[in-house]
């Protein structure tokens, strides 16, 4: 599988890697890759961490699990590879950015550019079986990503956590609102975008908060 994780994250997450649940999870994931098609490619499982080292994190966006169609997932939530059509949720994200910030629809749905500016694009579950949404939920990834959120919330200050939809909001419920900005709204999915996602102004609000605390805003 050739899995690697950036050094600053590896150091902080080593206690998780050493736990029994993570060993069981690793066995399960290896087996899945061996016996069928799993997304993202193995080397990109920890892409979100590799592109956004711990010390660089300014914003955290929490998704649920990777896209399960060919060529879409590359380890960043909501993001797709260059040349891949925008999934509906991503289209709605870009629409809200246009309404909020005036930025035109980009040519690519690849959000690597956000990750490199300090946006951790974290799915709750980091792998998925092809064409089977949610197929790797409940095997340990959620415990691992809970630990990631806890470490960020405890060790850093003045982060922006963006939680779209009930699932992400439950996952981030414990974050100290006095220490970080927590932005919540409906999910950008077409099923819920018109019930509170559009008009949430999360992108400008995140940037205002970052500037307030001496950080460079994100070019969304």
C-alpha positions in Angstrom: 0.0 0.0 0.0 3.0 2.3 0.4 1.3 4.5 3.1 3.3 7.4 4.5 2.3 10.2 6.8 4.0 13.6 7.3 6.5 13.7 10.2 4.8 16.3 12.4 1.6 14.3 12.3 3.3 11.0 12.7 4.9 12.1 15.9 1.5 13.3 17.4 -0.5 10.4 16.1 1.9 7.6 17.1 -0.1 6.8 20.2 -3.1 6.1 18.0 -1.0 3.9 15.6 0.1 1.8 18.5 -3.5 1.1 19.7 -5.2 -2.2 19.2 -8.1 -0.7 17.2 -5.6 0.8 14.7 -3.9 -2.5 14.2 -7.2 -4.1 13.5 -8.1 -1.3 11.1 -4.8 -1.7 9.3 -5.5 -5.4 8.7 -9.0 -4.7 7.5 -7.8 -1.9 5.1 -4.9 -3.9 3.7 -7.2 -6.8 3.1 -9.7 -4.6 1.3 -7.0 -3.2 -1.1 -5.8 -6.7 -1.8 -9.2 -8.1 -2.6 -10.9 -5.3 -4.6 -10.9 -1.7 -5.7 -10.7 0.8 -2.8 -10.4 4.6 -3.0 -8.3 6.7 -2.7 -5.1 4.9 -4.0 -3.2 3.6 -1.0 -0.4 6.2 -1.2 -3.0 9.0 -0.9 -4.8 7.7 2.3 -3.0 10.4 4.4 -2.8 13.0 1.6 -4.7 15.6 3.8 -2.0 15.3 6.4 0.9 15.2 4.0 -0.2 18.4 2.2 -1.0 20.3 5.5 1.5 19.6 8.3 0.3 20.1 11.8 2.0 23.4 12.4 0.5 24.9 9.2 -3.2 24.0 10.0 -5.4 27.1 10.2 -8.8 25.7 9.1 -10.3 22.2 9.4 -13.2 21.1 7.1 -14.7 17.8 8.1 -16.3 15.5 5.5 -17.7 12.0 5.9 -16.1 9.5 3.6 -14.2 9.5 0.2 -15.9 9.7 -3.1 -16.4 6.1 -4.3 -16.3 6.6 -8.1 -13.2 6.0 -10.4 -10.6 8.8 -10.3 -12.4 11.1 -7.9 -11.0 10.6 -4.4 -7.4 11.7 -3.6 -7.4 11.9 0.1 -8.9 15.4 0.6 -12.6 15.8 1.6 -14.9 17.3 -1.1 -12.0 17.5 -3.5 -11.6 15.7 -6.8 -8.6 15.2 -9.2 -8.0 17.6 -12.0 -10.2 16.9 -15.0 -12.9 15.1 -13.0 -16.4 16.7 -13.2 -17.4 18.5 -10.0 -19.7 16.4 -7.7 -22.9 18.2 -6.7 -21.7 19.1 -3.1 -18.5 20.6 -4.5 -20.4 22.6 -7.1 -22.5 24.1 -4.3 -19.3 24.9 -2.3 -18.0 26.9 -5.3 -21.4 28.6 -5.7 -21.3 29.7 -2.1 -17.7 31.0 -2.5 -18.8 33.0 -5.5 -21.8 34.5 -3.6 -19.7 35.1 -0.4 -16.4 36.2 -1.9 -17.0 37.0 -5.5 -14.6 34.3 -6.8 -15.4 32.7 -10.1 -16.0 29.0 -10.5 -12.5 27.4 -10.7 -11.3 25.3 -13.6 -10.6 22.3 -11.4 -12.2 20.7 -8.3 -8.8 19.8 -7.0 -8.5 21.5 -3.5 -4.8 20.9 -3.1 -4.4 24.7 -3.3 -6.5 25.0 -0.1 -4.5 22.3 1.7 -1.2 24.0 0.9 -2.6 27.2 2.5 -3.4 25.5 5.8 -6.8 23.9 5.3 -7.0 20.3 6.6 -9.6 18.6 4.4 -10.4 15.7 6.7 -12.8 12.9 6.0 -14.1 11.0 9.1 -13.4 7.7 7.2 -10.3 7.7 5.1 -11.0 4.8 2.7 -14.0 3.4 0.9 -14.8 0.4 -1.4 -15.5 1.3 -5.0 -19.2 2.2 -5.6 -20.2 1.4 -2.0 -20.6 4.6 0.0 -19.9 4.2 3.7 -18.5 0.7 3.2 -15.5 1.4 5.5 -17.4 3.1 8.3 -17.4 1.5 11.7 -14.0 -0.2 11.3 -11.9 2.3 13.4 -11.3 5.3 11.1 -13.7 7.4 13.1 -11.7 6.8 16.3 -8.6 7.9 14.5 -10.0 11.0 13.1 -11.7 11.9 16.4 -8.1 11.8 17.9 -6.9 14.1 15.1 -9.6 16.7 15.9 -9.0 16.4 19.6 -5.2 16.9 19.2 -5.8 20.0 17.0 -8.4 21.4 19.4 -6.2 20.9 22.5 -2.8 21.8 21.1 -3.6 24.8 18.9 -5.5 28.0 19.3 -7.7 30.1 17.0 -8.4 27.5 14.4 -11.5 27.6 12.3 -13.5 24.4 12.3 -16.1 24.2 9.5 -18.8 21.6 10.2 -21.4 21.1 7.5 -24.3 18.8 8.3 -25.3 16.8 11.4 -22.6 14.2 11.1 -19.7 16.7 11.1 -21.4 18.7 13.9 -21.6 15.6 16.1 -18.0 14.9 15.4 -16.9 18.4 16.4 -19.3 18.8 19.3 -16.5 18.8 22.0 -14.4 21.6 20.5 -14.0 24.6 22.8 -15.8 27.5 21.2 -13.9 30.0 23.4 -10.6 28.9 21.9 -11.6 28.3 18.3 -14.1 29.5 15.8 -16.6 26.7 15.0 -18.8 27.4 12.0 -21.9 25.1 11.5 -24.6 24.9 8.8 -26.5 22.5 6.6 -24.4 20.2 4.3 -23.7 21.4 0.8 -25.4 18.4 -0.7 -28.3 19.2 -3.1 -30.6 17.6 -0.5 -29.8 20.3 2.1 -27.9 23.2 0.5 -31.0 25.3 0.3 -31.8 24.7 4.0 -28.9 26.8 5.4 -25.8 26.1 3.5 -26.2 28.8 0.9 -25.7 32.1 2.5 -23.7 30.8 5.5 -20.7 33.0 4.5 -18.3 30.6 6.1 -15.5 31.5 3.8 -15.5 35.2 4.5 -16.2 34.5 8.2 -13.2 32.2 8.4 -10.9 34.7 6.8 -12.1 37.5 9.0 -11.3 35.4 12.1 -7.9 34.4 10.7 -7.0 38.1 10.0 -8.2 39.0 13.5 -5.7 36.6 15.0 -2.8 37.6 12.8 -3.0 34.8 10.2 -3.0 35.2 6.4 -6.5 34.6 5.0 -7.2 31.7 2.7 -7.5 32.3 -1.0 -10.7 30.3 -1.6 
